[in-house]
Every structure is written in structure tokens, then in C-alpha cells.
């Protein structure tokens, strides 16, 4: 699954266009490498998002098979790490 679709699907971003813009501006990296919106995400990858005030890291636990998941089941797909 593409990184922009994944961020939207697991409710990290509200819209796919926002995730796409974040990737194009160099804010999103996978395993320490800045990525483009079309980069594929695999189980075990570490996604880092550099916000203005902080940096947030997420571990990919599983790839969703549906377009969107509920916020209550977000923990099954992605885990925030420190």
C-alpha cells in the first residue's frame, strides 16, 4: 500500500491529499529515508513524521485490506513509538 494511502487509511491524516503534500515536502520518512507519496509500506517499517514542534514515529503492524478503518481499531495497524 502506498504511504499516502496508508497514512489516511489508519487515521494519521484526515485526507490523502494532506498525506501526499507531507510526503512531497519531505516531512515523512520510512526507516530514516525521506519518501515520495508512491513509496510502498511494509509490515515492520518505521514511519517518522517531522512536525514543526515534534517528531512522531509509528511502527507498521499490519496493512489494512479496506479503504478506511475505525479509530478504535487503529492500534491493530499502527503503533506510536518513542
Backbone atoms as SQL, in Angstrom:
CREATE TABLE atoms (id INTEGER PRIMARY KEY, chain TEXT, resi INTEGER, resn TEXT, atom TEXT, x REAL, y REAL, z REAL);
INSERT INTO atoms VALUES
  (1, 'A', 1, 'UNK', 'N', 0.857, -1.180, 0.000),
  (2, 'A', 1, 'UNK', 'CA', 0.000, 0.000, 0.000),
  (3, 'A', 1, 'UNK', 'C', 0.901, 1.240, 0.000),
  (4, 'A', 2, 'UNK', 'N', 0.508, 2.238, -0.759),
  (5, 'A', 2, 'UNK', 'CA', 1.255, 3.493, -0.820),
  (6, 'A', 2, 'UNK', 'C', 1.250, 4.192, 0.536),
  (7, 'A', 3, 'UNK', 'N', 2.321, 4.941, 0.823),
  (8, 'A', 3, 'UNK', 'CA', 2.437, 5.624, 2.110),
  (9, 'A', 3, 'UNK', 'C', 1.345, 6.671, 2.296),
  (10, 'A', 4, 'UNK', 'N', 0.975, 7.404, 1.250),
  (11, 'A', 4, 'UNK', 'CA', -0.067, 8.420, 1.408),
  (12, 'A', 4, 'UNK', 'C', -1.423, 7.774, 1.702),
  (13, 'A', 5, 'UNK', 'N', -1.713, 6.663, 1.040),
  (14, 'A', 5, 'UNK', 'CA', -2.963, 5.948, 1.313),
  (15, 'A', 5, 'UNK', 'C', -2.955, 5.349, 2.718),
  (16, 'A', 6, 'UNK', 'N', -1.797, 4.825, 3.132),
  (17, 'A', 6, 'UNK', 'CA', -1.696, 4.202, 4.452),
  (18, 'A', 6, 'UNK', 'C', -1.934, 5.221, 5.565),
  (19, 'A', 7, 'UNK', 'N', -1.304, 6.385, 5.464),
  (20, 'A', 7, 'UNK', 'CA', -1.475, 7.415, 6.496),
  (21, 'A', 7, 'UNK', 'C', -2.927, 7.846, 6.618),
  (22, 'A', 8, 'UNK', 'N', -3.622, 7.930, 5.490),
  (23, 'A', 8, 'UNK', 'CA', -5.033, 8.293, 5.512),
  (24, 'A', 8, 'UNK', 'C', -5.885, 7.139, 6.052),
  (25, 'A', 9, 'UNK', 'N', -5.594, 5.941, 5.629),
  (26, 'A', 9, 'UNK', 'CA', -6.398, 4.771, 5.988),
  (27, 'A', 9, 'UNK', 'C', -6.361, 4.480, 7.486),
  (28, 'A', 10, 'UNK', 'N', -5.192, 4.645, 8.121),
  (29, 'A', 10, 'UNK', 'CA', -5.077, 4.339, 9.549),
  (30, 'A', 10, 'UNK', 'C', -5.302, 5.576, 10.428),
  (31, 'A', 11, 'UNK', 'N', -5.875, 6.622, 9.847),
  (32, 'A', 11, 'UNK', 'CA', -6.306, 7.819, 10.569),
  (33, 'A', 11, 'UNK', 'C', -5.166, 8.630, 11.177),
  (34, 'A', 12, 'UNK', 'N', -3.998, 8.631, 10.548),
  (35, 'A', 12, 'UNK', 'CA', -2.923, 9.517, 10.984),
  (36, 'A', 12, 'UNK', 'C', -3.147, 10.901, 10.372),
  (37, 'A', 13, 'UNK', 'N', -3.609, 10.938, 9.118),
  (38, 'A', 13, 'UNK', 'CA', -4.003, 12.202, 8.488),
  (39, 'A', 13, 'UNK', 'C', -5.492, 12.126, 8.147),
  (40, 'A', 14, 'UNK', 'N', -6.113, 13.285, 8.054),
  (41, 'A', 14, 'UNK', 'CA', -7.547, 13.310, 7.780),
  (42, 'A', 14, 'UNK', 'C', -7.880, 13.058, 6.316),
  (43, 'A', 15, 'UNK', 'N', -6.977, 13.491, 5.418),
  (44, 'A', 15, 'UNK', 'CA', -7.217, 13.311, 3.985),
  (45, 'A', 15, 'UNK', 'C', -5.948, 12.820, 3.307),
  (46, 'A', 16, 'UNK', 'N', -6.135, 12.104, 2.220),
  (47, 'A', 16, 'UNK', 'CA', -4.995, 11.583, 1.472),
  (48, 'A', 16, 'UNK', 'C', -4.182, 12.717, 0.851),
  (49, 'A', 17, 'UNK', 'N', -4.853, 13.786, 0.442),
  (50, 'A', 17, 'UNK', 'CA', -4.147, 14.922, -0.154),
  (51, 'A', 17, 'UNK', 'C', -3.175, 15.551, 0.851),
  (52, 'A', 18, 'UNK', 'N', -3.551, 15.570, 2.116),
  (53, 'A', 18, 'UNK', 'CA', -2.667, 16.099, 3.161),
  (54, 'A', 18, 'UNK', 'C', -1.438, 15.215, 3.291),
  (55, 'A', 19, 'UNK', 'N', -1.651, 13.896, 3.316),
  (56, 'A', 19, 'UNK', 'CA', -0.533, 12.948, 3.407),
  (57, 'A', 19, 'UNK', 'C', 0.380, 13.077, 2.185),
  (58, 'A', 20, 'UNK', 'N', -0.211, 13.266, 1.016),
  (59, 'A', 20, 'UNK', 'CA', 0.564, 13.416, -0.210),
  (60, 'A', 20, 'UNK', 'C', 1.432, 14.671, -0.157),
  (61, 'A', 21, 'UNK', 'N', 0.872, 15.777, 0.312),
  (62, 'A', 21, 'UNK', 'CA', 1.628, 17.021, 0.438),
  (63, 'A', 21, 'UNK', 'C', 2.756, 16.884, 1.458),
  (64, 'A', 22, 'UNK', 'N', 2.488, 16.177, 2.555),
  (65, 'A', 22, 'UNK', 'CA', 3.522, 15.964, 3.571),
  (66, 'A', 22, 'UNK', 'C', 4.701, 15.196, 2.975),
  (67, 'A', 23, 'UNK', 'N', 4.419, 14.195, 2.176),
  (68, 'A', 23, 'UNK', 'CA', 5.478, 13.414, 1.535),
  (69, 'A', 23, 'UNK', 'C', 6.261, 14.260, 0.535),
  (70, 'A', 24, 'UNK', 'N', 5.552, 15.055, -0.245),
  (71, 'A', 24, 'UNK', 'CA', 6.213, 15.883, -1.263),
  (72, 'A', 24, 'UNK', 'C', 7.105, 16.947, -0.635),
  (73, 'A', 25, 'UNK', 'N', 6.772, 17.383, 0.589),
  (74, 'A', 25, 'UNK', 'CA', 7.553, 18.416, 1.267),
  (75, 'A', 25, 'UNK', 'C', 8.636, 17.843, 2.168),
  (76, 'A', 26, 'UNK', 'N', 8.852, 16.542, 2.123),
  (77, 'A', 26, 'UNK', 'CA', 9.949, 15.937, 2.872),
  (78, 'A', 26, 'UNK', 'C', 9.711, 15.769, 4.352),
  (79, 'A', 27, 'UNK', 'N', 8.465, 15.726, 4.771),
  (80, 'A', 27, 'UNK', 'CA', 8.133, 15.602, 6.188),
  (81, 'A', 27, 'UNK', 'C', 8.061, 14.143, 6.629),
  (82, 'A', 28, 'UNK', 'N', 7.767, 13.238, 5.698),
  (83, 'A', 28, 'UNK', 'CA', 7.558, 11.826, 6.020),
  (84, 'A', 28, 'UNK', 'C', 8.775, 11.011, 5.585),
  (85, 'A', 29, 'UNK', 'N', 9.226, 10.133, 6.501),
  (86, 'A', 29, 'UNK', 'CA', 10.317, 9.229, 6.145),
  (87, 'A', 29, 'UNK', 'C', 9.984, 7.816, 6.621),
  (88, 'A', 30, 'UNK', 'N', 10.506, 6.835, 5.910),
  (89, 'A', 30, 'UNK', 'CA', 10.342, 5.428, 6.278),
  (90, 'A', 30, 'UNK', 'C', 11.729, 4.865, 6.522),
  (91, 'A', 31, 'UNK', 'N', 11.932, 4.325, 7.712),
  (92, 'A', 31, 'UNK', 'CA', 13.227, 3.757, 8.112),
  (93, 'A', 31, 'UNK', 'C', 14.370, 4.745, 7.890),
  (94, 'A', 32, 'UNK', 'N', 14.114, 6.031, 8.182),
  (95, 'A', 32, 'UNK', 'CA', 15.150, 7.053, 8.093),
  (96, 'A', 32, 'UNK', 'C', 15.375, 7.652, 6.720),
  (97, 'A', 33, 'UNK', 'N', 14.596, 7.247, 5.714),
  (98, 'A', 33, 'UNK', 'CA', 14.759, 7.755, 4.353),
  (99, 'A', 33, 'UNK', 'C', 13.511, 8.544, 3.967),
  (100, 'A', 34, 'UNK', 'N', 13.687, 9.808, 3.559),
  (101, 'A', 34, 'UNK', 'CA', 12.565, 10.639, 3.117),
  (102, 'A', 34, 'UNK', 'C', 11.971, 9.999, 1.871),
  (103, 'A', 35, 'UNK', 'N', 10.637, 9.892, 1.847),
  (104, 'A', 35, 'UNK', 'CA', 9.970, 9.160, 0.774),
  (105, 'A', 35, 'UNK', 'C', 8.997, 10.024, -0.006),
  (106, 'A', 36, 'UNK', 'N', 8.673, 9.560, -1.213),
  (107, 'A', 36, 'UNK', 'CA', 7.657, 10.172, -2.055),
  (108, 'A', 36, 'UNK', 'C', 6.314, 9.505, -1.744),
  (109, 'A', 37, 'UNK', 'N', 5.186, 10.103, -2.167),
  (110, 'A', 37, 'UNK', 'CA', 3.860, 9.556, -1.845),
  (111, 'A', 37, 'UNK', 'C', 3.608, 8.147, -2.370),
  (112, 'A', 38, 'UNK', 'N', 4.302, 7.720, -3.406),
  (113, 'A', 38, 'UNK', 'CA', 4.043, 6.406, -4.006),
  (114, 'A', 38, 'UNK', 'C', 4.845, 5.275, -3.366),
  (115, 'A', 39, 'UNK', 'N', 5.676, 5.569, -2.381),
  (116, 'A', 39, 'UNK', 'CA', 6.501, 4.541, -1.735),
  (117, 'A', 39, 'UNK', 'C', 5.610, 3.528, -1.018),
  (118, 'A', 40, 'UNK', 'N', 5.903, 2.247, -1.216),
  (119, 'A', 40, 'UNK', 'CA', 5.121, 1.188, -0.576),
  (120, 'A', 40, 'UNK', 'C', 5.532, 1.002, 0.879),
  (121, 'A', 41, 'UNK', 'N', 4.539, 0.715, 1.715),
  (122, 'A', 41, 'UNK', 'CA', 4.753, 0.454, 3.132),
  (123, 'A', 41, 'UNK', 'C', 4.679, -1.051, 3.357),
  (124, 'A', 42, 'UNK', 'N', 5.589, -1.570, 4.194),
  (125, 'A', 42, 'UNK', 'CA', 5.587, -2.987, 4.531),
  (126, 'A', 42, 'UNK', 'C', 5.482, -3.145, 6.044),
  (127, 'A', 43, 'UNK', 'N', 5.040, -4.296, 6.491),
  (128, 'A', 43, 'UNK', 'CA', 4.945, -4.580, 7.920),
  (129, 'A', 43, 'UNK', 'C', 6.343, -4.499, 8.525),
  (130, 'A', 44, 'UNK', 'N', 6.447, -3.806, 9.656),
  (131, 'A', 44, 'UNK', 'CA', 7.726, -3.650, 10.331),
  (132, 'A', 44, 'UNK', 'C', 8.425, -2.344, 10.043),
  (133, 'A', 45, 'UNK', 'N', 7.947, -1.586, 9.047),
  (134, 'A', 45, 'UNK', 'CA', 8.550, -0.292, 8.728),
  (135, 'A', 45, 'UNK', 'C', 8.307, 0.700, 9.858),
  (136, 'A', 46, 'UNK', 'N', 9.255, 1.632, 10.027),
  (137, 'A', 46, 'UNK', 'CA', 9.107, 2.717, 10.990),
  (138, 'A', 46, 'UNK', 'C', 8.871, 3.997, 10.200),
  (139, 'A', 47, 'UNK', 'N', 7.699, 4.601, 10.387),
  (140, 'A', 47, 'UNK', 'CA', 7.330, 5.841, 9.705),
  (141, 'A', 47, 'UNK', 'C', 7.591, 6.997, 10.670),
  (142, 'A', 48, 'UNK', 'N', 8.345, 7.988, 10.223),
  (143, 'A', 48, 'UNK', 'CA', 8.630, 9.170, 11.035),
  (144, 'A', 48, 'UNK', 'C', 8.001, 10.378, 10.357),
  (145, 'A', 49, 'UNK', 'N', 7.255, 11.162, 11.142),
  (146, 'A', 49, 'UNK', 'CA', 6.648, 12.393, 10.643),
  (147, 'A', 49, 'UNK', 'C', 7.240, 13.550, 11.439),
  (148, 'A', 50, 'UNK', 'N', 7.860, 14.491, 10.728),
  (149, 'A', 50, 'UNK', 'CA', 8.508, 15.643, 11.359),
  (150, 'A', 50, 'UNK', 'C', 7.546, 16.832, 11.353),
  (151, 'A', 51, 'UNK', 'N', 6.898, 17.063, 12.492),
  (152, 'A', 51, 'UNK', 'CA', 6.053, 18.248, 12.640),
  (153, 'A', 51, 'UNK', 'C', 6.939, 19.431, 13.036),
  (154, 'A', 52, 'UNK', 'N', 6.390, 20.641, 13.101),
  (155, 'A', 52, 'UNK', 'CA', 7.179, 21.817, 13.454),
  (156, 'A', 52, 'UNK', 'C', 7.755, 21.718, 14.864),
  (157, 'A', 53, 'UNK', 'N', 6.973, 21.248, 15.812),
  (158, 'A', 53, 'UNK', 'CA', 7.387, 21.219, 17.206),
  (159, 'A', 53, 'UNK', 'C', 7.934, 19.876, 17.667),
  (160, 'A', 54, 'UNK', 'N', 7.591, 18.800, 16.966),
  (161, 'A', 54, 'UNK', 'CA', 7.980, 17.477, 17.441),
  (162, 'A', 54, 'UNK', 'C', 8.115, 16.506, 16.280),
  (163, 'A', 55, 'UNK', 'N', 8.643, 15.351, 16.600),
  (164, 'A', 55, 'UNK', 'CA', 8.775, 14.264, 15.637),
  (165, 'A', 55, 'UNK', 'C', 8.036, 13.058, 16.208),
  (166, 'A', 56, 'UNK', 'N', 7.204, 12.422, 15.375),
  (167, 'A', 56, 'UNK', 'CA', 6.413, 11.278, 15.827),
  (168, 'A', 56, 'UNK', 'C', 6.786, 10.064, 14.992),
  (169, 'A', 57, 'UNK', 'N', 7.010, 8.930, 15.675),
  (170, 'A', 57, 'UNK', 'CA', 7.359, 7.693, 14.978),
  (171, 'A', 57, 'UNK', 'C', 6.245, 6.674, 15.160),
  (172, 'A', 58, 'UNK', 'N', 5.954, 5.955, 14.079),
  (173, 'A', 58, 'UNK', 'CA', 4.935, 4.912, 14.090),
  (174, 'A', 58, 'UNK', 'C', 5.537, 3.634, 13.531),
  (175, 'A', 59, 'UNK', 'N', 5.151, 2.505, 14.101),
  (176, 'A', 59, 'UNK', 'CA', 5.549, 1.209, 13.577),
  (177, 'A', 59, 'UNK', 'C', 4.365, 0.588, 12.860),
  (178, 'A', 60, 'UNK', 'N', 4.603, 0.089, 11.645),
  (179, 'A', 60, 'UNK', 'CA', 3.551, -0.549, 10.854),
  (180, 'A', 60, 'UNK', 'C', 3.374, -1.977, 11.359),
  (181, 'A', 61, 'UNK', 'N', 2.191, -2.278, 11.892),
  (182, 'A', 61, 'UNK', 'CA', 1.913, -3.612, 12.419),
  (183, 'A', 61, 'UNK', 'C', 1.241, -4.503, 11.389),
  (184, 'A', 62, 'UNK', 'N', 0.425, -3.886, 10.540),
  (185, 'A', 62, 'UNK', 'CA', -0.337, -4.663, 9.560),
  (186, 'A', 62, 'UNK', 'C', -0.848, -3.711, 8.492),
  (187, 'A', 63, 'UNK', 'N', -1.078, -4.240, 7.306),
  (188, 'A', 63, 'UNK', 'CA', -1.578, -3.440, 6.183),
  (189, 'A', 63, 'UNK', 'C', -3.082, -3.673, 6.066),
  (190, 'A', 64, 'UNK', 'N', -3.902, -2.617, 6.140),
  (191, 'A', 64, 'UNK', 'CA', -5.355, -2.792, 6.038),
  (192, 'A', 64, 'UNK', 'C', -5.786, -3.249, 4.642),
  (193, 'A', 65, 'UNK', 'N', -6.831, -4.050, 4.607),
  (194, 'A', 65, 'UNK', 'CA', -7.354, -4.525, 3.320),
  (195, 'A', 65, 'UNK', 'C', -8.572, -3.714, 2.869),
  (196, 'A', 66, 'UNK', 'N', -9.066, -2.834, 3.735),
  (197, 'A', 66, 'UNK', 'CA', -10.215, -1.984, 3.403),
  (198, 'A', 66, 'UNK', 'C', -9.742, -0.544, 3.250),
  (199, 'A', 67, 'UNK', 'N', -10.610, 0.298, 2.692),
  (200, 'A', 67, 'UNK', 'CA', -10.228, 1.684, 2.404),
  (201, 'A', 67, 'UNK', 'C', -10.009, 2.502, 3.678),
  (202, 'A', 68, 'UNK', 'N', -10.896, 2.353, 4.655),
  (203, 'A', 68, 'UNK', 'CA', -10.742, 3.072, 5.913),
  (204, 'A', 68, 'UNK', 'C', -11.034, 2.135, 7.076),
  (205, 'A', 69, 'UNK', 'N', -10.393, 2.424, 8.196),
  (206, 'A', 69, 'UNK', 'CA', -10.640, 1.641, 9.406),
  (207, 'A', 69, 'UNK', 'C', -11.154, 2.592, 10.478),
  (208, 'A', 70, 'UNK', 'N', -11.790, 2.043, 11.498),
  (209, 'A', 70, 'UNK', 'CA', -12.313, 2.882, 12.572),
  (210, 'A', 70, 'UNK', 'C', -11.175, 3.291, 13.505),
  (211, 'A', 71, 'UNK', 'N', -11.359, 4.414, 14.179),
  (212, 'A', 71, 'UNK', 'CA', -10.336, 4.891, 15.108),
  (213, 'A', 71, 'UNK', 'C', -10.105, 3.899, 16.240),
  (214, 'A', 72, 'UNK', 'N', -11.138, 3.151, 16.605),
  (215, 'A', 72, 'UNK', 'CA', -10.989, 2.205, 17.706),
  (216, 'A', 72, 'UNK', 'C', -10.112, 1.013, 17.343),
  (217, 'A', 73, 'UNK', 'N', -10.007, 0.692, 16.053),
  (218, 'A', 73, 'UNK', 'CA', -9.166, -0.433, 15.652),
  (219, 'A', 73, 'UNK', 'C', -7.828, 0.027, 15.078),
  (220, 'A', 74, 'UNK', 'N', -7.497, 1.302, 15.244),
  (221, 'A', 74, 'UNK', 'CA', -6.241, 1.844, 14.732),
  (222, 'A', 74, 'UNK', 'C', -5.032, 1.141, 15.356),
  (223, 'A', 75, 'UNK', 'N', -5.107, 0.764, 16.622),
  (224, 'A', 75, 'UNK', 'CA', -3.989, 0.130, 17.321),
  (225, 'A', 75, 'UNK', 'C', -3.597, -1.222, 16.712),
  (226, 'A', 76, 'UNK', 'N', -4.474, -1.833, 15.931),
  (227, 'A', 76, 'UNK', 'CA', -4.164, -3.109, 15.284),
  (228, 'A', 76, 'UNK', 'C', -3.244, -2.927, 14.082),
  (229, 'A', 77, 'UNK', 'N', -3.216, -1.733, 13.515),
  (230, 'A', 77, 'UNK', 'CA', -2.486, -1.472, 12.279),
  (231, 'A', 77, 'UNK', 'C', -1.228, -0.653, 12.463),
  (232, 'A', 78, 'UNK', 'N', -1.229, 0.222, 13.450),
  (233, 'A', 78, 'UNK', 'CA', -0.098, 1.119, 13.646),
  (234, 'A', 78, 'UNK', 'C', 0.105, 1.364, 15.142),
  (235, 'A', 79, 'UNK', 'N', 1.389, 1.484, 15.546),
  (236, 'A', 79, 'UNK', 'CA', 1.696, 1.721, 16.952),
  (237, 'A', 79, 'UNK', 'C', 2.649, 2.893, 17.032),
  (238, 'A', 80, 'UNK', 'N', 2.309, 3.893, 17.871),
  (239, 'A', 80, 'UNK', 'CA', 3.200, 5.029, 18.060),
  (240, 'A', 80, 'UNK', 'C', 4.329, 4.613, 18.998),
  (241, 'A', 81, 'UNK', 'N', 5.562, 4.900, 18.598),
  (242, 'A', 81, 'UNK', 'CA', 6.710, 4.539, 19.422),
  (243, 'A', 81, 'UNK', 'C', 7.484, 5.798, 19.797),
  (244, 'A', 82, 'UNK', 'N', 8.240, 5.690, 20.824),
  (245, 'A', 82, 'UNK', 'CA', 9.016, 6.846, 21.330),
  (246, 'A', 82, 'UNK', 'C', 10.453, 6.788, 20.865);
